[in-house]
Amino acid sequence: MTERKPWHGVIVATALPFNDDHSVDFDSFADHVRWLAENGCDGVAPNGSLGEYQTLSDDERARVITTAREASPEGFTVMAGVGAYGSLQSQKWADQAAEAGADCVMLLPPNSFRANDEEVVEHYRRVGRAGLPIVGYNNPIDTKVDLTPQLIARIHDEGNMVGVKEFTGDVRRAYEIKELAPEMDLIIGTDDTVLEMGIAGAVGWVSGYPNAIPRASVELYRLSTSGNTEDLARAKKIYTDLHSLMRWDSKTEFVQAIKLSMDIAGRKGGVCRPPRGPLSSAAVQAITADTEAALAKGYN
């Protein structure tokens, strides 16, 4: 069995709780990190898109990482999100993460414009100078930059990407990435591809819905990635039961959706910061139904 590295296992892309005045509720966030550890998750990935990092001040963003580190038990991963519009900013956040004791960082390509390959490679080089392992985050839907298997292999060969969170939803890419970079670790990036990516050889999952249902999510991940074909029947049953809910992780309203599911499950999801507004009544009804159905079947 592969030794667990900090970016392996169920790493929860943490939602960030706000007070009614939209200030960050750091006490609730610390409690949430501890709760995720108690419920079997392997780590957290704060300051990702689910954590609404784009809306945070510099002081808030830095404190999110230090809070996560302080709340984490020994051996629990903190994978700091260091995405930013510019490489200098990402490098700054990687340096801050290293100082705060983070185990690794998650890095989007430059997202202020459609960067070319040379610019993307240099972006990862610069952030690599912070000295922490880098998990790439391929989300061409939002960044307009596609980390193709060829580009991933090139960055990996230079030592600036140990794994890649694949958010395209195209599981076929997993096989090409491993062909071009056999030592590259595959990280599940969309909650509704857990089973397929697990079969393809994923060793980690940067995940959204464990914020609301951690134990069921961990069981699904373990069964999907065990390599034991006898586990797949149970994995498929859980996956089928949860798929309509986990599908919300890949939708535009994913932050509001997961926070609503957290509220329904008894956690503090709460409000989002503008410009994210309230969900439509139809979305609320659908997410509520999906969440309550999962909880009714014992998934928690």
C-alpha positions as CSV (number, residue, x, y, z in Angstrom):
1,M,0.0,0.0,0.0
2,T,1.3,3.5,-0.8
3,E,2.5,5.5,2.2
4,R,0.1,8.3,2.9
5,K,1.5,11.6,2.0
6,P,0.0,14.9,3.2
7,W,-2.0,15.3,0.0
8,H,-3.4,11.7,0.1
9,G,-6.8,10.7,1.5
10,V,-9.9,12.8,2.0
11,I,-8.8,16.5,2.2
12,V,-11.8,18.6,2.8
13,A,-12.0,21.9,0.9
14,T,-13.4,23.7,3.9
15,A,-16.4,26.1,3.7
16,L,-15.8,29.2,5.7
17,P,-18.5,30.3,8.2
18,F,-19.4,34.0,8.5
19,N,-21.3,35.9,11.1
20,D,-24.5,37.7,10.1
21,D,-22.5,40.8,9.4
22,H,-20.3,38.8,7.0
23,S,-17.3,38.9,9.3
24,V,-15.4,35.6,9.5
25,D,-16.4,33.3,12.4
26,F,-13.0,32.0,13.2
27,D,-14.1,30.1,16.3
28,S,-16.7,28.1,14.3
29,F,-14.1,27.5,11.6
30,A,-11.7,26.0,14.2
31,D,-14.5,23.9,15.6
32,H,-15.3,22.7,12.1
33,V,-11.7,21.6,11.4
34,R,-11.6,19.7,14.6
35,W,-15.0,18.0,13.8
36,L,-13.8,16.9,10.4
37,A,-10.7,15.3,12.0
38,E,-12.9,13.6,14.6
39,N,-15.1,12.2,11.8
40,G,-12.3,10.4,9.9
41,C,-11.1,13.0,7.3
42,D,-7.4,13.2,6.6
43,G,-7.0,16.9,6.3
44,V,-8.4,20.3,5.2
45,A,-7.8,22.5,2.2
46,P,-8.6,26.0,3.4
47,N,-8.7,29.1,1.2
48,G,-10.0,27.2,-1.8
49,S,-12.9,28.4,-3.9
50,L,-15.3,26.8,-1.5
51,G,-13.7,28.9,1.3
52,E,-14.5,32.1,-0.7
53,Y,-10.8,33.1,-0.6
54,Q,-11.4,35.8,-3.3
55,T,-13.6,37.8,-0.9
56,L,-11.1,37.8,2.1
57,S,-8.8,40.5,3.2
58,D,-5.1,39.7,3.5
59,D,-5.3,39.5,7.2
60,E,-8.4,37.2,7.1
61,R,-6.8,34.9,4.5
62,A,-3.6,34.5,6.6
63,R,-5.6,33.9,9.7
64,V,-7.6,31.2,8.0
65,I,-4.4,29.2,7.5
66,T,-3.1,29.7,11.0
67,T,-6.5,28.9,12.5
68,A,-6.6,25.6,10.5
69,R,-3.1,24.7,11.6
70,E,-3.8,25.4,15.3
71,A,-7.1,23.4,15.2
72,S,-5.6,20.4,13.5
73,P,-4.5,17.4,15.5
74,E,-1.1,15.8,14.8
75,G,-0.9,14.2,11.4
76,F,-3.9,16.0,10.0
77,T,-3.1,17.8,6.8
78,V,-3.4,21.5,6.1
79,M,-3.2,22.0,2.3
80,A,-3.3,25.8,1.9
81,G,-5.0,27.2,-1.1
82,V,-2.6,29.8,-2.7
83,G,-4.5,30.7,-5.9
84,A,-4.4,34.4,-6.9
85,Y,-4.6,36.6,-9.9
86,G,-0.8,37.0,-10.1
87,S,2.2,34.8,-9.4
88,L,3.8,37.2,-7.0
89,Q,0.6,37.0,-4.8
90,S,0.6,33.2,-5.0
91,Q,4.2,33.1,-4.0
92,K,3.4,35.3,-1.1
93,W,0.6,33.1,0.1
94,A,2.8,30.0,-0.3
95,D,5.5,31.7,1.9
96,Q,2.8,32.5,4.5
97,A,1.6,28.9,4.4
98,A,5.1,27.6,5.0
99,E,5.6,29.9,7.9
100,A,2.2,28.9,9.4
101,G,3.2,25.2,9.3
102,A,1.0,24.1,6.3
103,D,2.0,20.7,4.9
104,C,1.5,21.5,1.2
105,V,-0.3,24.0,-1.1
106,M,-2.9,23.8,-3.7
107,L,-2.2,26.0,-6.7
108,L,-4.4,27.1,-9.6
109,P,-2.7,28.3,-12.8
110,P,-2.6,32.1,-13.2
111,N,-6.3,33.2,-13.4
112,S,-6.2,36.9,-14.5
113,F,-5.9,36.0,-18.2
114,R,-5.5,33.0,-20.5
115,A,-1.8,32.3,-19.8
116,N,0.3,30.4,-22.2
117,D,2.3,27.3,-21.4
118,E,5.6,29.1,-20.6
119,E,3.8,31.5,-18.3
120,V,2.1,28.6,-16.5
121,V,5.3,26.7,-16.0
122,E,7.0,29.8,-14.6
123,H,4.1,30.4,-12.3
124,Y,4.6,26.9,-10.7
125,R,8.4,27.5,-10.6
126,R,7.9,30.7,-8.6
127,V,5.5,29.2,-6.1
128,G,7.8,26.1,-5.8
129,R,10.5,28.4,-4.2
130,A,8.4,28.4,-1.0
131,G,9.6,24.8,-0.5
132,L,6.2,23.2,0.1
133,P,4.9,20.4,-2.1
134,I,2.4,21.7,-4.7
135,V,-0.8,20.1,-5.7
136,G,-2.0,21.6,-9.0
137,Y,-5.6,22.4,-9.5
138,N,-6.9,22.1,-13.0
139,N,-10.1,24.0,-13.3
140,P,-10.3,25.4,-16.9
141,I,-13.9,26.2,-16.5
142,D,-13.1,29.0,-14.1
143,T,-9.5,29.9,-14.9
144,K,-9.6,29.6,-18.7
145,V,-6.2,27.8,-18.4
146,D,-6.2,24.1,-19.1
147,L,-3.5,22.1,-17.3
148,T,-3.4,19.4,-20.1
149,P,-1.7,16.1,-19.3
150,Q,1.3,17.2,-21.3
151,L,1.6,20.4,-19.3
152,I,1.1,18.6,-16.0
153,A,3.9,16.2,-16.9
154,R,6.2,19.0,-17.7
155,I,5.6,20.8,-14.4
156,H,5.9,17.6,-12.5
157,D,9.2,16.8,-14.2
158,E,10.6,20.0,-12.9
159,G,9.6,19.1,-9.4
160,N,6.9,21.7,-9.0
161,M,3.8,19.5,-8.9
162,V,3.4,16.3,-6.8
163,G,-0.3,15.7,-7.6
164,V,-3.1,17.3,-9.5
165,K,-6.7,18.0,-8.5
166,E,-8.6,17.2,-11.7
167,F,-11.8,19.3,-11.9
168,T,-12.6,18.8,-15.6
169,G,-14.8,15.8,-14.9
170,D,-13.1,14.0,-17.8
171,V,-11.9,10.8,-16.1
172,R,-10.1,9.8,-19.3
173,R,-7.4,12.3,-18.5
174,A,-6.4,10.3,-15.4
175,Y,-5.0,7.6,-17.6
176,E,-3.1,9.9,-19.9
177,I,-1.6,11.8,-16.9
178,K,-0.3,8.5,-15.5
179,E,1.1,7.5,-18.9
180,L,3.0,10.8,-19.2
181,A,4.0,11.2,-15.5
182,P,3.8,7.8,-13.8
183,E,4.8,9.3,-10.4
184,M,2.2,12.0,-10.5
185,D,-0.6,11.5,-7.9
186,L,-4.1,11.8,-9.1
187,I,-6.4,13.8,-6.8
188,I,-10.2,13.6,-7.3
189,G,-11.5,17.2,-7.9
190,T,-15.2,16.7,-8.4
191,D,-17.4,15.0,-5.8
192,D,-19.5,13.4,-8.6
193,T,-16.5,11.5,-10.1
194,V,-15.3,9.7,-6.9
195,L,-15.9,6.2,-8.0
196,E,-14.6,6.6,-11.5
197,M,-11.4,8.4,-10.4
198,G,-10.9,5.9,-7.6
199,I,-10.9,3.0,-10.1
200,A,-8.5,5.0,-12.2
201,G,-6.0,5.1,-9.4
202,A,-6.7,8.3,-7.4
203,V,-4.9,8.6,-4.1
204,G,-6.6,11.7,-2.8
205,W,-9.8,13.7,-2.9
206,V,-10.0,17.4,-2.4
207,S,-13.7,17.3,-1.5
208,G,-16.7,19.5,-0.8
209,Y,-19.5,17.4,0.6
210,P,-17.6,16.0,3.6
211,N,-18.3,19.4,5.0
212,A,-21.8,18.1,5.6
213,I,-21.5,14.3,5.5
214,P,-17.9,13.3,6.4
215,R,-18.3,9.7,7.5
216,A,-20.2,8.6,4.5
217,S,-17.8,10.5,2.2
218,V,-14.8,8.9,3.8
219,E,-16.4,5.4,3.5
220,L,-17.1,6.1,-0.2
221,Y,-13.6,7.2,-0.8
222,R,-12.0,4.3,1.0
223,L,-14.1,1.7,-0.9
224,S,-13.5,3.4,-4.3
225,T,-9.8,3.5,-3.9
226,S,-9.0,0.3,-2.1
227,G,-8.1,-1.6,-5.3
228,N,-10.2,-4.5,-4.0
229,T,-13.0,-5.3,-6.5
230,E,-15.1,-6.7,-3.7
231,D,-15.5,-3.2,-2.3
232,L,-16.9,-1.8,-5.5
233,A,-20.5,-3.1,-4.9
234,R,-20.8,-1.2,-1.6
235,A,-19.0,1.8,-3.1
236,K,-21.5,1.9,-6.0
237,K,-24.5,1.7,-3.6
238,I,-23.2,4.7,-1.6
239,Y,-22.3,6.6,-4.8
240,T,-25.7,6.0,-6.3
241,D,-27.5,7.1,-3.2
242,L,-25.4,10.3,-2.9
243,H,-24.8,11.2,-6.5
244,S,-27.7,13.6,-6.9
245,L,-26.4,15.5,-3.8
246,M,-22.7,15.4,-4.7
247,R,-23.5,16.7,-8.2
248,W,-24.1,20.1,-6.6
249,D,-20.3,20.3,-6.0
250,S,-19.8,20.8,-9.8
251,K,-22.5,23.5,-10.2
252,T,-22.0,27.3,-10.2
253,E,-23.9,27.5,-6.9
254,F,-21.7,24.9,-5.2
255,V,-20.7,27.2,-2.3
256,Q,-24.3,28.1,-1.4
257,A,-25.4,24.4,-2.0
258,I,-22.8,22.9,0.3
259,K,-23.4,25.5,3.0
260,L,-27.2,24.8,2.9
261,S,-26.5,21.1,3.2
262,M,-24.3,21.8,6.2
263,D,-27.1,23.8,7.8
264,I,-29.6,20.9,7.2
265,A,-27.1,18.4,8.6
266,G,-26.6,20.5,11.8
267,R,-23.4,22.2,11.0
268,K,-22.9,26.0,10.5
269,G,-22.9,26.7,6.8
270,G,-24.7,30.0,6.9
271,V,-24.4,33.0,4.6
272,C,-21.9,33.6,1.8
273,R,-20.1,36.9,1.1
274,P,-21.3,39.0,-1.8
275,P,-21.4,38.8,-4.7
276,R,-22.7,35.3,-3.9
277,G,-26.4,35.7,-3.2
278,P,-29.2,33.5,-2.0
279,L,-30.2,30.4,-3.9
280,S,-33.3,30.3,-6.0
281,S,-36.3,28.7,-4.3
282,A,-36.1,25.8,-6.8
283,A,-32.4,25.2,-5.9
284,V,-33.2,25.3,-2.2
285,Q,-36.0,22.8,-2.6
286,A,-33.8,20.4,-4.7
287,I,-30.7,20.7,-2.4
288,T,-32.9,20.2,0.7
289,A,-34.6,17.2,-0.8
290,D,-31.2,15.6,-1.8
291,T,-29.7,16.3,1.6
292,E,-32.6,15.1,3.6
293,A,-32.8,11.9,1.5
294,A,-29.1,11.2,2.2
295,L,-29.5,11.8,5.9
296,A,-32.6,9.6,6.0
297,K,-30.6,6.7,4.6
298,G,-28.1,7.1,7.4
299,Y,-25.4,8.9,5.6
300,N,-23.7,11.4,7.9
